[in-house]
């Protein structure tokens, strides 16, 4: 089941997938004047929209997880890694915000120290 979902998500995230969904929508729109009950078409398009949304979200999750793994690898390979940020994406929003503020303060302090050092030279 997962392979089918991932393959469908991959296809839908590319131009042929978009054109396929658009063609399906146009076909459904053409069927209404030909006598197909409008509520059946509306139901079908609604179900399609929900399924496509879920599949696209799955694809987005996969991409985000892969990027996060790569970032974690980069962090761990730094000469002095800040391992506190590895796995931060799994924390509660408040913890993430707190860590972000802490990192921004640390970056600001580093920037000021660098400016002071440049002014001394």
Chimera marker file (.cmm) of the C-alpha trace (Angstrom):
<marker_set name="trace">
<marker id="1" x="0.000" y="0.000" z="0.000" r="1" g="1" b="0" radius="0.5"/>
<marker id="2" x="2.800" y="2.455" z="0.896" r="1" g="1" b="0" radius="0.5"/>
<marker id="3" x="4.588" y="1.910" z="-2.411" r="1" g="1" b="0" radius="0.5"/>
<marker id="4" x="1.394" y="2.750" z="-4.287" r="1" g="1" b="0" radius="0.5"/>
<marker id="5" x="0.882" y="5.903" z="-2.211" r="1" g="1" b="0" radius="0.5"/>
<marker id="6" x="4.473" y="7.032" z="-2.671" r="1" g="1" b="0" radius="0.5"/>
<marker id="7" x="4.390" y="6.361" z="-6.419" r="1" g="1" b="0" radius="0.5"/>
<marker id="8" x="1.098" y="8.232" z="-6.765" r="1" g="1" b="0" radius="0.5"/>
<marker id="9" x="2.432" y="11.130" z="-4.688" r="1" g="1" b="0" radius="0.5"/>
<marker id="10" x="5.531" y="11.251" z="-6.859" r="1" g="1" b="0" radius="0.5"/>
<marker id="11" x="3.436" y="11.295" z="-10.044" r="1" g="1" b="0" radius="0.5"/>
<marker id="12" x="1.016" y="13.944" z="-8.730" r="1" g="1" b="0" radius="0.5"/>
<marker id="13" x="3.877" y="16.223" z="-7.698" r="1" g="1" b="0" radius="0.5"/>
<marker id="14" x="5.089" y="16.502" z="-11.306" r="1" g="1" b="0" radius="0.5"/>
<marker id="15" x="3.539" y="18.214" z="-14.352" r="1" g="1" b="0" radius="0.5"/>
<marker id="16" x="1.995" y="15.018" z="-15.837" r="1" g="1" b="0" radius="0.5"/>
<marker id="17" x="0.126" y="14.492" z="-12.566" r="1" g="1" b="0" radius="0.5"/>
<marker id="18" x="-1.208" y="18.037" z="-12.640" r="1" g="1" b="0" radius="0.5"/>
<marker id="19" x="-2.333" y="17.670" z="-16.253" r="1" g="1" b="0" radius="0.5"/>
<marker id="20" x="-3.938" y="14.311" z="-15.440" r="1" g="1" b="0" radius="0.5"/>
<marker id="21" x="-5.985" y="15.788" z="-12.603" r="1" g="1" b="0" radius="0.5"/>
<marker id="22" x="-6.897" y="18.781" z="-14.765" r="1" g="1" b="0" radius="0.5"/>
<marker id="23" x="-8.002" y="16.473" z="-17.609" r="1" g="1" b="0" radius="0.5"/>
<marker id="24" x="-10.116" y="14.441" z="-15.171" r="1" g="1" b="0" radius="0.5"/>
<marker id="25" x="-11.760" y="17.651" z="-13.958" r="1" g="1" b="0" radius="0.5"/>
<marker id="26" x="-12.518" y="18.760" z="-17.528" r="1" g="1" b="0" radius="0.5"/>
<marker id="27" x="-13.961" y="15.342" z="-18.392" r="1" g="1" b="0" radius="0.5"/>
<marker id="28" x="-16.195" y="15.496" z="-15.325" r="1" g="1" b="0" radius="0.5"/>
<marker id="29" x="-17.337" y="18.984" z="-16.287" r="1" g="1" b="0" radius="0.5"/>
<marker id="30" x="-18.204" y="17.772" z="-19.796" r="1" g="1" b="0" radius="0.5"/>
<marker id="31" x="-20.177" y="14.809" z="-18.428" r="1" g="1" b="0" radius="0.5"/>
<marker id="32" x="-22.677" y="17.030" z="-16.564" r="1" g="1" b="0" radius="0.5"/>
<marker id="33" x="-24.379" y="18.395" z="-19.724" r="1" g="1" b="0" radius="0.5"/>
<marker id="34" x="-24.405" y="14.871" z="-21.155" r="1" g="1" b="0" radius="0.5"/>
<marker id="35" x="-26.816" y="13.727" z="-18.491" r="1" g="1" b="0" radius="0.5"/>
<marker id="36" x="-24.604" y="12.440" z="-15.664" r="1" g="1" b="0" radius="0.5"/>
<marker id="37" x="-26.055" y="13.494" z="-12.325" r="1" g="1" b="0" radius="0.5"/>
<marker id="38" x="-24.247" y="16.590" z="-11.078" r="1" g="1" b="0" radius="0.5"/>
<marker id="39" x="-24.184" y="15.319" z="-7.497" r="1" g="1" b="0" radius="0.5"/>
<marker id="40" x="-22.285" y="12.193" z="-8.613" r="1" g="1" b="0" radius="0.5"/>
<marker id="41" x="-19.687" y="14.350" z="-10.372" r="1" g="1" b="0" radius="0.5"/>
<marker id="42" x="-19.439" y="16.681" z="-7.368" r="1" g="1" b="0" radius="0.5"/>
<marker id="43" x="-19.012" y="13.711" z="-5.033" r="1" g="1" b="0" radius="0.5"/>
<marker id="44" x="-16.311" y="12.195" z="-7.254" r="1" g="1" b="0" radius="0.5"/>
<marker id="45" x="-14.391" y="15.455" z="-7.520" r="1" g="1" b="0" radius="0.5"/>
<marker id="46" x="-14.666" y="16.020" z="-3.758" r="1" g="1" b="0" radius="0.5"/>
<marker id="47" x="-13.292" y="12.574" z="-2.996" r="1" g="1" b="0" radius="0.5"/>
<marker id="48" x="-10.517" y="13.115" z="-5.552" r="1" g="1" b="0" radius="0.5"/>
<marker id="49" x="-9.609" y="16.446" z="-3.937" r="1" g="1" b="0" radius="0.5"/>
<marker id="50" x="-9.376" y="14.870" z="-0.485" r="1" g="1" b="0" radius="0.5"/>
<marker id="51" x="-7.295" y="11.933" z="-1.730" r="1" g="1" b="0" radius="0.5"/>
<marker id="52" x="-4.952" y="14.148" z="-3.755" r="1" g="1" b="0" radius="0.5"/>
<marker id="53" x="-4.487" y="16.470" z="-0.782" r="1" g="1" b="0" radius="0.5"/>
<marker id="54" x="-3.552" y="13.537" z="1.456" r="1" g="1" b="0" radius="0.5"/>
<marker id="55" x="-1.162" y="12.114" z="-1.096" r="1" g="1" b="0" radius="0.5"/>
<marker id="56" x="0.541" y="15.476" z="-1.619" r="1" g="1" b="0" radius="0.5"/>
<marker id="57" x="0.905" y="15.851" z="2.157" r="1" g="1" b="0" radius="0.5"/>
<marker id="58" x="2.571" y="12.431" z="2.291" r="1" g="1" b="0" radius="0.5"/>
<marker id="59" x="5.026" y="13.531" z="-0.400" r="1" g="1" b="0" radius="0.5"/>
<marker id="60" x="5.736" y="16.745" z="1.503" r="1" g="1" b="0" radius="0.5"/>
<marker id="61" x="6.362" y="14.775" z="4.701" r="1" g="1" b="0" radius="0.5"/>
<marker id="62" x="8.834" y="12.518" z="2.922" r="1" g="1" b="0" radius="0.5"/>
<marker id="63" x="10.707" y="15.479" z="1.468" r="1" g="1" b="0" radius="0.5"/>
<marker id="64" x="10.831" y="17.278" z="4.808" r="1" g="1" b="0" radius="0.5"/>
<marker id="65" x="12.023" y="14.155" z="6.628" r="1" g="1" b="0" radius="0.5"/>
<marker id="66" x="14.786" y="13.595" z="4.061" r="1" g="1" b="0" radius="0.5"/>
<marker id="67" x="15.947" y="17.209" z="4.284" r="1" g="1" b="0" radius="0.5"/>
<marker id="68" x="15.936" y="17.008" z="8.085" r="1" g="1" b="0" radius="0.5"/>
<marker id="69" x="18.053" y="13.856" z="8.015" r="1" g="1" b="0" radius="0.5"/>
<marker id="70" x="20.568" y="15.571" z="5.747" r="1" g="1" b="0" radius="0.5"/>
<marker id="71" x="20.700" y="18.638" z="7.987" r="1" g="1" b="0" radius="0.5"/>
<marker id="72" x="21.239" y="16.434" z="11.042" r="1" g="1" b="0" radius="0.5"/>
<marker id="73" x="24.114" y="14.717" z="9.227" r="1" g="1" b="0" radius="0.5"/>
<marker id="74" x="25.699" y="18.087" z="8.419" r="1" g="1" b="0" radius="0.5"/>
<marker id="75" x="25.313" y="19.257" z="12.027" r="1" g="1" b="0" radius="0.5"/>
<marker id="76" x="26.915" y="16.086" z="13.378" r="1" g="1" b="0" radius="0.5"/>
<marker id="77" x="29.907" y="16.481" z="11.027" r="1" g="1" b="0" radius="0.5"/>
<marker id="78" x="30.729" y="20.021" z="12.194" r="1" g="1" b="0" radius="0.5"/>
<marker id="79" x="33.960" y="20.408" z="14.197" r="1" g="1" b="0" radius="0.5"/>
<marker id="80" x="32.002" y="21.554" z="17.283" r="1" g="1" b="0" radius="0.5"/>
<marker id="81" x="28.435" y="20.360" z="16.670" r="1" g="1" b="0" radius="0.5"/>
<marker id="82" x="25.510" y="21.768" z="18.629" r="1" g="1" b="0" radius="0.5"/>
<marker id="83" x="23.743" y="18.467" z="19.054" r="1" g="1" b="0" radius="0.5"/>
<marker id="84" x="20.917" y="20.171" z="20.972" r="1" g="1" b="0" radius="0.5"/>
<marker id="85" x="19.277" y="20.998" z="17.642" r="1" g="1" b="0" radius="0.5"/>
<marker id="86" x="19.359" y="17.438" z="16.294" r="1" g="1" b="0" radius="0.5"/>
<marker id="87" x="15.827" y="16.085" z="16.600" r="1" g="1" b="0" radius="0.5"/>
<marker id="88" x="14.406" y="19.518" z="17.412" r="1" g="1" b="0" radius="0.5"/>
<marker id="89" x="11.686" y="19.015" z="14.789" r="1" g="1" b="0" radius="0.5"/>
<marker id="90" x="10.114" y="16.364" z="17.039" r="1" g="1" b="0" radius="0.5"/>
<marker id="91" x="9.791" y="18.667" z="20.057" r="1" g="1" b="0" radius="0.5"/>
<marker id="92" x="6.782" y="20.677" z="21.162" r="1" g="1" b="0" radius="0.5"/>
<marker id="93" x="6.278" y="24.042" z="19.420" r="1" g="1" b="0" radius="0.5"/>
<marker id="94" x="7.144" y="25.929" z="22.623" r="1" g="1" b="0" radius="0.5"/>
<marker id="95" x="10.475" y="24.105" z="22.905" r="1" g="1" b="0" radius="0.5"/>
<marker id="96" x="11.261" y="24.829" z="19.258" r="1" g="1" b="0" radius="0.5"/>
<marker id="97" x="10.442" y="28.517" z="19.693" r="1" g="1" b="0" radius="0.5"/>
<marker id="98" x="12.560" y="28.703" z="22.846" r="1" g="1" b="0" radius="0.5"/>
<marker id="99" x="15.529" y="27.060" z="21.112" r="1" g="1" b="0" radius="0.5"/>
<marker id="100" x="15.100" y="29.355" z="18.111" r="1" g="1" b="0" radius="0.5"/>
<marker id="101" x="15.210" y="32.434" z="20.356" r="1" g="1" b="0" radius="0.5"/>
<marker id="102" x="18.277" y="31.043" z="22.120" r="1" g="1" b="0" radius="0.5"/>
<marker id="103" x="20.039" y="30.450" z="18.796" r="1" g="1" b="0" radius="0.5"/>
<marker id="104" x="19.119" y="33.923" z="17.546" r="1" g="1" b="0" radius="0.5"/>
<marker id="105" x="20.559" y="35.495" z="20.725" r="1" g="1" b="0" radius="0.5"/>
<marker id="106" x="23.708" y="33.409" z="20.339" r="1" g="1" b="0" radius="0.5"/>
<marker id="107" x="24.038" y="34.472" z="16.689" r="1" g="1" b="0" radius="0.5"/>
<marker id="108" x="23.546" y="38.112" z="17.635" r="1" g="1" b="0" radius="0.5"/>
<marker id="109" x="26.224" y="37.869" z="20.334" r="1" g="1" b="0" radius="0.5"/>
<marker id="110" x="28.611" y="36.231" z="17.862" r="1" g="1" b="0" radius="0.5"/>
<marker id="111" x="27.915" y="38.980" z="15.313" r="1" g="1" b="0" radius="0.5"/>
<marker id="112" x="28.601" y="41.696" z="17.901" r="1" g="1" b="0" radius="0.5"/>
<marker id="113" x="31.818" y="39.997" z="19.015" r="1" g="1" b="0" radius="0.5"/>
<marker id="114" x="32.956" y="39.761" z="15.405" r="1" g="1" b="0" radius="0.5"/>
<marker id="115" x="32.180" y="43.463" z="14.852" r="1" g="1" b="0" radius="0.5"/>
<marker id="116" x="34.138" y="44.419" z="18.008" r="1" g="1" b="0" radius="0.5"/>
<marker id="117" x="37.086" y="42.327" z="16.842" r="1" g="1" b="0" radius="0.5"/>
<marker id="118" x="36.975" y="43.966" z="13.421" r="1" g="1" b="0" radius="0.5"/>
<marker id="119" x="36.894" y="47.447" z="14.999" r="1" g="1" b="0" radius="0.5"/>
<marker id="120" x="39.997" y="46.641" z="17.080" r="1" g="1" b="0" radius="0.5"/>
<marker id="121" x="41.936" y="45.750" z="13.949" r="1" g="1" b="0" radius="0.5"/>
<link id1="1" id2="2" r="1" g="1" b="0" radius="0.2"/>
<link id1="2" id2="3" r="1" g="1" b="0" radius="0.2"/>
<link id1="3" id2="4" r="1" g="1" b="0" radius="0.2"/>
<link id1="4" id2="5" r="1" g="1" b="0" radius="0.2"/>
<link id1="5" id2="6" r="1" g="1" b="0" radius="0.2"/>
<link id1="6" id2="7" r="1" g="1" b="0" radius="0.2"/>
<link id1="7" id2="8" r="1" g="1" b="0" radius="0.2"/>
<link id1="8" id2="9" r="1" g="1" b="0" radius="0.2"/>
<link id1="9" id2="10" r="1" g="1" b="0" radius="0.2"/>
<link id1="10" id2="11" r="1" g="1" b="0" radius="0.2"/>
<link id1="11" id2="12" r="1" g="1" b="0" radius="0.2"/>
<link id1="12" id2="13" r="1" g="1" b="0" radius="0.2"/>
<link id1="13" id2="14" r="1" g="1" b="0" radius="0.2"/>
<link id1="14" id2="15" r="1" g="1" b="0" radius="0.2"/>
<link id1="15" id2="16" r="1" g="1" b="0" radius="0.2"/>
<link id1="16" id2="17" r="1" g="1" b="0" radius="0.2"/>
<link id1="17" id2="18" r="1" g="1" b="0" radius="0.2"/>
<link id1="18" id2="19" r="1" g="1" b="0" radius="0.2"/>
<link id1="19" id2="20" r="1" g="1" b="0" radius="0.2"/>
<link id1="20" id2="21" r="1" g="1" b="0" radius="0.2"/>
<link id1="21" id2="22" r="1" g="1" b="0" radius="0.2"/>
<link id1="22" id2="23" r="1" g="1" b="0" radius="0.2"/>
<link id1="23" id2="24" r="1" g="1" b="0" radius="0.2"/>
<link id1="24" id2="25" r="1" g="1" b="0" radius="0.2"/>
<link id1="25" id2="26" r="1" g="1" b="0" radius="0.2"/>
<link id1="26" id2="27" r="1" g="1" b="0" radius="0.2"/>
<link id1="27" id2="28" r="1" g="1" b="0" radius="0.2"/>
<link id1="28" id2="29" r="1" g="1" b="0" radius="0.2"/>
<link id1="29" id2="30" r="1" g="1" b="0" radius="0.2"/>
<link id1="30" id2="31" r="1" g="1" b="0" radius="0.2"/>
<link id1="31" id2="32" r="1" g="1" b="0" radius="0.2"/>
<link id1="32" id2="33" r="1" g="1" b="0" radius="0.2"/>
<link id1="33" id2="34" r="1" g="1" b="0" radius="0.2"/>
<link id1="34" id2="35" r="1" g="1" b="0" radius="0.2"/>
<link id1="35" id2="36" r="1" g="1" b="0" radius="0.2"/>
<link id1="36" id2="37" r="1" g="1" b="0" radius="0.2"/>
<link id1="37" id2="38" r="1" g="1" b="0" radius="0.2"/>
<link id1="38" id2="39" r="1" g="1" b="0" radius="0.2"/>
<link id1="39" id2="40" r="1" g="1" b="0" radius="0.2"/>
<link id1="40" id2="41" r="1" g="1" b="0" radius="0.2"/>
<link id1="41" id2="42" r="1" g="1" b="0" radius="0.2"/>
<link id1="42" id2="43" r="1" g="1" b="0" radius="0.2"/>
<link id1="43" id2="44" r="1" g="1" b="0" radius="0.2"/>
<link id1="44" id2="45" r="1" g="1" b="0" radius="0.2"/>
<link id1="45" id2="46" r="1" g="1" b="0" radius="0.2"/>
<link id1="46" id2="47" r="1" g="1" b="0" radius="0.2"/>
<link id1="47" id2="48" r="1" g="1" b="0" radius="0.2"/>
<link id1="48" id2="49" r="1" g="1" b="0" radius="0.2"/>
<link id1="49" id2="50" r="1" g="1" b="0" radius="0.2"/>
<link id1="50" id2="51" r="1" g="1" b="0" radius="0.2"/>
<link id1="51" id2="52" r="1" g="1" b="0" radius="0.2"/>
<link id1="52" id2="53" r="1" g="1" b="0" radius="0.2"/>
<link id1="53" id2="54" r="1" g="1" b="0" radius="0.2"/>
<link id1="54" id2="55" r="1" g="1" b="0" radius="0.2"/>
<link id1="55" id2="56" r="1" g="1" b="0" radius="0.2"/>
<link id1="56" id2="57" r="1" g="1" b="0" radius="0.2"/>
<link id1="57" id2="58" r="1" g="1" b="0" radius="0.2"/>
<link id1="58" id2="59" r="1" g="1" b="0" radius="0.2"/>
<link id1="59" id2="60" r="1" g="1" b="0" radius="0.2"/>
<link id1="60" id2="61" r="1" g="1" b="0" radius="0.2"/>
<link id1="61" id2="62" r="1" g="1" b="0" radius="0.2"/>
<link id1="62" id2="63" r="1" g="1" b="0" radius="0.2"/>
<link id1="63" id2="64" r="1" g="1" b="0" radius="0.2"/>
<link id1="64" id2="65" r="1" g="1" b="0" radius="0.2"/>
<link id1="65" id2="66" r="1" g="1" b="0" radius="0.2"/>
<link id1="66" id2="67" r="1" g="1" b="0" radius="0.2"/>
<link id1="67" id2="68" r="1" g="1" b="0" radius="0.2"/>
<link id1="68" id2="69" r="1" g="1" b="0" radius="0.2"/>
<link id1="69" id2="70" r="1" g="1" b="0" radius="0.2"/>
<link id1="70" id2="71" r="1" g="1" b="0" radius="0.2"/>
<link id1="71" id2="72" r="1" g="1" b="0" radius="0.2"/>
<link id1="72" id2="73" r="1" g="1" b="0" radius="0.2"/>
<link id1="73" id2="74" r="1" g="1" b="0" radius="0.2"/>
<link id1="74" id2="75" r="1" g="1" b="0" radius="0.2"/>
<link id1="75" id2="76" r="1" g="1" b="0" radius="0.2"/>
<link id1="76" id2="77" r="1" g="1" b="0" radius="0.2"/>
<link id1="77" id2="78" r="1" g="1" b="0" radius="0.2"/>
<link id1="78" id2="79" r="1" g="1" b="0" radius="0.2"/>
<link id1="79" id2="80" r="1" g="1" b="0" radius="0.2"/>
<link id1="80" id2="81" r="1" g="1" b="0" radius="0.2"/>
<link id1="81" id2="82" r="1" g="1" b="0" radius="0.2"/>
<link id1="82" id2="83" r="1" g="1" b="0" radius="0.2"/>
<link id1="83" id2="84" r="1" g="1" b="0" radius="0.2"/>
<link id1="84" id2="85" r="1" g="1" b="0" radius="0.2"/>
<link id1="85" id2="86" r="1" g="1" b="0" radius="0.2"/>
<link id1="86" id2="87" r="1" g="1" b="0" radius="0.2"/>
<link id1="87" id2="88" r="1" g="1" b="0" radius="0.2"/>
<link id1="88" id2="89" r="1" g="1" b="0" radius="0.2"/>
<link id1="89" id2="90" r="1" g="1" b="0" radius="0.2"/>
<link id1="90" id2="91" r="1" g="1" b="0" radius="0.2"/>
<link id1="91" id2="92" r="1" g="1" b="0" radius="0.2"/>
<link id1="92" id2="93" r="1" g="1" b="0" radius="0.2"/>
<link id1="93" id2="94" r="1" g="1" b="0" radius="0.2"/>
<link id1="94" id2="95" r="1" g="1" b="0" radius="0.2"/>
<link id1="95" id2="96" r="1" g="1" b="0" radius="0.2"/>
<link id1="96" id2="97" r="1" g="1" b="0" radius="0.2"/>
<link id1="97" id2="98" r="1" g="1" b="0" radius="0.2"/>
<link id1="98" id2="99" r="1" g="1" b="0" radius="0.2"/>
<link id1="99" id2="100" r="1" g="1" b="0" radius="0.2"/>
<link id1="100" id2="101" r="1" g="1" b="0" radius="0.2"/>
<link id1="101" id2="102" r="1" g="1" b="0" radius="0.2"/>
<link id1="102" id2="103" r="1" g="1" b="0" radius="0.2"/>
<link id1="103" id2="104" r="1" g="1" b="0" radius="0.2"/>
<link id1="104" id2="105" r="1" g="1" b="0" radius="0.2"/>
<link id1="105" id2="106" r="1" g="1" b="0" radius="0.2"/>
<link id1="106" id2="107" r="1" g="1" b="0" radius="0.2"/>
<link id1="107" id2="108" r="1" g="1" b="0" radius="0.2"/>
<link id1="108" id2="109" r="1" g="1" b="0" radius="0.2"/>
<link id1="109" id2="110" r="1" g="1" b="0" radius="0.2"/>
<link id1="110" id2="111" r="1" g="1" b="0" radius="0.2"/>
<link id1="111" id2="112" r="1" g="1" b="0" radius="0.2"/>
<link id1="112" id2="113" r="1" g="1" b="0" radius="0.2"/>
<link id1="113" id2="114" r="1" g="1" b="0" radius="0.2"/>
<link id1="114" id2="115" r="1" g="1" b="0" radius="0.2"/>
<link id1="115" id2="116" r="1" g="1" b="0" radius="0.2"/>
<link id1="116" id2="117" r="1" g="1" b="0" radius="0.2"/>
<link id1="117" id2="118" r="1" g="1" b="0" radius="0.2"/>
<link id1="118" id2="119" r="1" g="1" b="0" radius="0.2"/>
<link id1="119" id2="120" r="1" g="1" b="0" radius="0.2"/>
<link id1="120" id2="121" r="1" g="1" b="0" radius="0.2"/>
</marker_set>
